[in-house]
Amino acid sequence: MSIETIKWIKGSARIIDQTLLPNKFEYIYCRDVETMWRAIKRLSVRGAPAIGVAAAFGVLLGIQKFKGQDKPKFLKLFHKTCDYLATSRPTAVNLFNMLNAMREVVNQNPQANVATLKKLLFKEAMAIFKADQEVCRRMGDHGAKLIKNGMRCMTVCNAGALATVDYGTALGVFYSARKKARKFSVYSLETRPLLQGARLTCWELCRQKIDTTLICDNMAASLMAKKKVDIIFTGADRIASNGDTANKIGTYMLAVLAKHHGIPFYIVAPRSTFDLAIKSGKQIPIEERKSEEVTHFAGVATAPKGVKVYNPAFDVTPANLITGIVTEYGVIRPPYMKNIYETLSNR
């Protein structure tokens, strides 16, 4: 399984324009930081891990045309670039963690000149890219152990190759399970309002010939009641130190339904998606997006003009509804506050 969602090519960041899928497959070549900012904002590149890599590449785009050895001037541009990229989207903590990783390169090399800092920042961005590839495959292998032959799985939004560098978090579990010759099927929620489940997850899974059934979001409870769902995997955009998890709107709904019907509910996310600085999901900022995403479809109005709209992009699933969190280090289980700290604090 390999979809090159984002890649650095000859001074530009090449990304798949996910707003056009599944009808068109086109690349965007980001040659400046403004183009990358817009790509993140408009969801041309999306998914917490992919956004983190995009942020690191965005820093490179912001500084690459700097000429000369005026270090104070370079540092001013560097910090301005990081601050600018941080305004693109508020919820996915990977974006901020990767920007902080780039800032740490500068902080740890106070004596380095401009040329050296540029080389070190490029090295760090490539390391972030490479780490995502490796981490996703480790998560996939850990999660695949949870899938038994004949299982009927469910997922929401897109936590696949398109949400990472090239493999996926929740969908990476399915890809690893298939490599192990497991026989299973997947229900993909369409994921209103932007249909990432229908457009992106189904596109990925069908390309890989994984048995996939698309359903409307409001059909999930009916399937569970009929005992047609055995296990649920979703991705995450930010996980608090107590295990509360922010993910695409509708995830909380699935978790509540899973609890009621006794279905295991797993989050799949790397270390970079954890925010150990916050105690609970109440501290996670939730992005609210424009009303047209709800009132229009493919440019056509589907609601009366002037109707009030509430359009949060994410919701928070309380830790007590989560069976386990699949990470690159294995599956973290309750009690989360203790086990998250013990697993991740020294990593």
C-alpha positions in Angstrom: 0.0 0.0 0.0 1.6 3.3 -1.0 -0.1 6.6 -1.9 2.4 9.5 -2.0 0.1 12.0 -0.3 2.9 14.5 0.2 6.4 14.6 -1.0 9.3 17.0 -1.3 10.5 17.3 -4.9 13.2 19.8 -6.1 12.4 22.7 -3.8 8.6 22.2 -3.7 6.1 20.2 -1.8 3.9 18.0 -4.0 0.6 17.1 -2.5 -2.5 15.3 -3.8 -5.4 17.7 -4.0 -7.9 15.8 -1.9 -10.7 18.2 -2.6 -11.0 16.7 -6.1 -11.1 13.0 -5.2 -12.5 10.6 -6.2 -13.4 12.2 -9.5 -10.0 13.7 -10.3 -6.5 12.8 -9.2 -4.3 15.9 -9.4 -1.2 17.3 -7.7 -0.7 20.7 -6.2 3.0 21.9 -6.2 3.5 24.2 -3.3 6.4 26.5 -4.1 5.8 29.1 -1.3 4.5 29.0 2.2 1.3 30.9 1.3 0.3 28.1 -1.1 0.9 25.5 1.6 -1.1 27.5 4.1 -4.1 27.6 1.7 -3.7 23.9 1.0 -4.0 23.1 4.7 -6.8 25.5 5.3 -9.0 24.3 2.4 -8.3 20.6 3.1 -6.3 19.9 -0.1 -3.9 18.2 2.4 -5.6 17.0 5.6 -5.3 14.4 8.3 -3.3 15.1 11.5 0.0 13.3 10.5 0.0 14.7 6.9 -0.7 18.2 8.2 2.3 17.9 10.5 4.6 17.0 7.6 3.0 19.8 5.5 3.9 22.2 8.3 7.5 21.1 8.3 7.7 21.4 4.5 5.9 24.8 4.8 8.8 26.0 7.0 11.3 25.0 4.3 9.2 26.8 1.7 9.2 30.0 3.8 13.0 30.1 4.3 14.4 28.6 1.1 14.6 31.8 -0.9 16.4 33.7 1.9 19.7 35.1 0.6 22.8 36.1 2.6 24.1 35.4 6.1 22.2 38.0 8.1 21.2 35.7 11.0 18.8 38.0 12.9 16.9 38.7 9.7 16.8 35.0 8.9 15.5 34.1 12.4 12.8 36.8 12.1 11.6 35.2 8.8 11.8 31.7 10.3 9.7 32.5 13.3 7.2 34.5 11.2 6.8 31.5 8.9 6.2 29.2 11.8 3.7 31.5 13.4 1.9 32.0 10.0 1.6 28.2 9.4 0.2 27.8 13.0 -2.8 29.9 12.0 -4.0 27.5 9.3 -6.0 25.0 11.4 -6.4 24.8 15.2 -7.3 21.3 16.3 -4.7 18.8 14.8 -1.8 19.0 17.3 0.6 17.4 14.9 0.8 20.7 13.1 2.0 22.5 16.3 4.2 19.6 17.4 6.1 19.5 14.1 6.5 23.3 14.0 7.9 23.0 17.5 10.3 20.3 16.3 11.5 22.8 13.6 11.9 25.5 16.2 13.8 23.2 18.5 16.4 22.8 15.7 17.1 26.5 15.8 17.0 26.6 19.6 19.6 23.8 19.9 22.0 25.4 17.5 22.5 28.9 18.7 26.0 29.2 17.1 25.0 27.9 13.7 25.1 30.3 10.8 22.3 30.7 8.3 23.6 28.1 5.8 24.0 25.5 8.5 20.5 26.2 9.9 19.0 25.8 6.5 20.7 22.4 6.2 19.7 21.3 9.7 16.0 22.4 9.1 15.9 20.5 5.9 17.3 17.4 7.6 14.7 17.7 10.4 11.8 18.0 7.9 12.9 14.9 6.0 13.2 13.1 9.4 9.6 14.0 10.2 8.5 12.7 6.8 10.4 9.4 7.2 9.2 8.9 10.8 5.6 9.1 9.7 6.2 6.3 7.2 7.8 4.1 9.8 5.4 4.9 12.6 2.2 4.2 10.6 3.5 0.8 9.6 4.2 -0.1 13.3 0.8 1.1 14.3 -0.8 -1.0 11.5 1.0 -4.1 12.7 -0.1 -3.6 16.3 -3.7 -2.9 15.3 -3.9 -5.8 12.9 -3.6 -8.2 15.9 -7.1 -7.0 16.9 -8.7 -8.1 13.7 -9.9 -11.7 13.4 -11.1 -13.6 10.4 -14.6 -12.7 9.5 -14.7 -9.5 11.4 -16.9 -6.6 10.2 -15.1 -3.4 10.9 -16.3 0.2 10.9 -14.5 3.6 10.5 -15.4 7.2 10.1 -13.8 10.0 8.0 -10.4 9.2 6.4 -7.5 8.0 8.5 -5.7 6.3 5.7 -2.8 6.9 3.4 -4.3 10.2 2.4 -4.2 11.4 6.0 -0.5 10.5 6.4 2.6 10.4 4.3 1.6 7.2 2.5 0.1 4.5 4.7 -2.5 5.5 7.3 -3.4 5.2 10.9 -6.9 3.5 11.3 -6.8 2.3 7.7 -3.2 1.3 8.1 -4.6 -1.3 10.5 -6.7 -2.7 7.6 -3.7 -2.7 5.2 -1.6 -4.6 7.7 -4.3 -7.1 8.5 -4.7 -7.7 4.8 -0.9 -8.4 4.5 -1.4 -11.0 7.2 -4.1 -12.6 5.0 -7.0 -11.8 7.4 -10.4 -12.0 5.9 -12.6 -9.0 7.0 -14.9 -6.3 5.7 -15.2 -2.6 6.3 -18.2 -0.2 6.7 -17.2 3.3 5.9 -19.4 6.2 7.2 -19.9 8.8 4.5 -18.8 11.5 7.0 -20.9 14.6 6.5 -20.5 17.4 5.6 -17.5 17.0 3.4 -17.8 13.2 2.8 -14.3 12.2 3.5 -15.4 8.7 4.2 -17.3 8.4 0.9 -14.8 10.3 -1.2 -11.5 9.3 0.3 -11.8 6.2 2.5 -13.8 4.3 -0.1 -11.4 5.5 -2.8 -8.5 4.1 -0.9 -10.0 0.8 0.2 -11.6 0.0 -3.2 -8.2 0.6 -4.9 -6.8 -2.0 -2.5 -9.7 -4.4 -3.2 -10.7 -4.5 0.5 -14.3 -5.5 1.0 -15.9 -2.1 1.6 -19.5 -0.9 2.1 -20.4 2.8 2.2 -23.2 3.9 4.6 -24.8 7.2 5.6 -23.7 8.4 9.0 -27.2 7.9 10.4 -27.2 4.2 9.5 -24.5 3.2 12.0 -26.8 2.5 14.9 -29.1 0.3 12.8 -26.1 -1.9 11.7 -25.0 -2.2 15.3 -28.4 -3.2 16.5 -28.5 -5.9 13.9 -25.1 -7.2 15.2 -23.3 -6.5 11.9 -20.4 -4.6 13.4 -17.7 -6.3 15.4 -15.0 -3.6 15.9 -14.5 0.1 15.2 -11.2 1.9 14.3 -10.9 5.7 13.9 -8.0 8.2 13.7 -7.4 11.2 15.9 -6.4 14.8 15.7 -5.5 15.4 19.3 -5.4 13.2 22.4 -5.3 14.7 25.9 -3.2 13.2 28.7 -6.3 11.5 30.1 -7.2 9.8 26.8 -10.0 12.1 25.7 -9.7 12.3 21.9 -10.7 14.8 19.3 -11.4 13.4 15.9 -13.7 14.2 12.9 -17.3 15.2 13.9 -19.3 12.0 14.3 -16.7 10.0 16.1 -18.2 10.7 19.5 -21.6 9.5 18.2 -19.9 6.2 17.1 -18.3 5.8 20.4 -21.6 6.2 22.3 -23.3 3.7 20.0 -20.4 1.3 20.4 -20.6 1.4 24.2 -24.3 0.8 24.1 -24.0 -2.2 21.8 -20.8 -3.6 23.4 -18.6 -3.1 20.4 -14.8 -2.5 20.9 -13.9 1.1 19.9 -10.2 1.8 19.1 -8.4 5.0 18.3 -5.3 4.7 16.1 -2.8 7.6 16.5 1.0 8.2 16.8 2.9 9.8 19.6 2.8 13.1 17.7 -1.0 13.3 18.0 -0.9 13.3 21.9 -0.9 16.6 23.7 0.4 15.7 27.2 0.3 19.4 28.1 -3.5 19.3 28.5 -5.4 17.3 31.1 -8.7 16.6 29.3 -10.6 17.1 26.0 -12.2 20.2 27.4 -9.0 22.0 26.6 -8.9 21.0 23.0 -9.7 23.8 20.5 -12.4 22.8 18.1 -12.3 24.3 14.6 -15.6 25.7 13.3 -15.8 25.9 9.5 -17.9 27.9 7.1 -21.6 27.4 6.8 -21.5 26.7 3.1 -20.0 23.3 3.8 -23.4 22.3 5.3 -25.8 24.4 3.2 -24.4 23.5 -0.2 -23.3 20.4 -2.0 -21.1 20.6 -5.1 -22.0 24.3 -5.3 -25.7 23.7 -5.2 -27.8 25.0 -2.2 -29.4 22.2 -0.1 -30.8 24.4 2.6 -32.8 27.7 2.6 -30.8 30.9 2.3 -30.1 32.5 5.7 -30.6 29.5 7.9 -28.3 29.4 10.9 -25.6 26.7 10.7 -23.4 25.1 13.4 -20.4 23.4 11.7 -17.7 22.1 14.1 -15.1 20.0 12.2 -14.4 17.8 15.2 -15.9 16.4 18.4 -14.3 15.0 21.5 -14.8 11.4 22.6 -14.3 10.9 26.4 -11.7 8.3 27.4 -14.2 6.1 29.1 -15.8 5.3 25.8 -12.5 4.2 24.2 -11.4 0.5 24.4 -7.8 1.2 23.5 -5.4 3.5 21.7 -3.2 1.9 19.1 0.2 3.6 18.9 3.6 2.8 17.4 4.5 1.4 20.9 1.5 -0.9 21.1 -2.0 -0.6 22.4 -2.6 1.7 25.4 -5.5 0.6 27.6 -7.2 2.1 30.7 -6.3 3.6 33.1 -5.3 6.1 30.4 -3.7 8.9 32.6 -1.3 6.4 34.1 -0.6 4.3 31.0 -0.3 7.1 28.5 2.3 8.8 30.8 4.2 5.5 31.3 4.2 4.7 27.5 4.9 8.1 26.1 6.6 10.4 28.7 10.1 9.3 27.8 9.7 8.9 24.1 
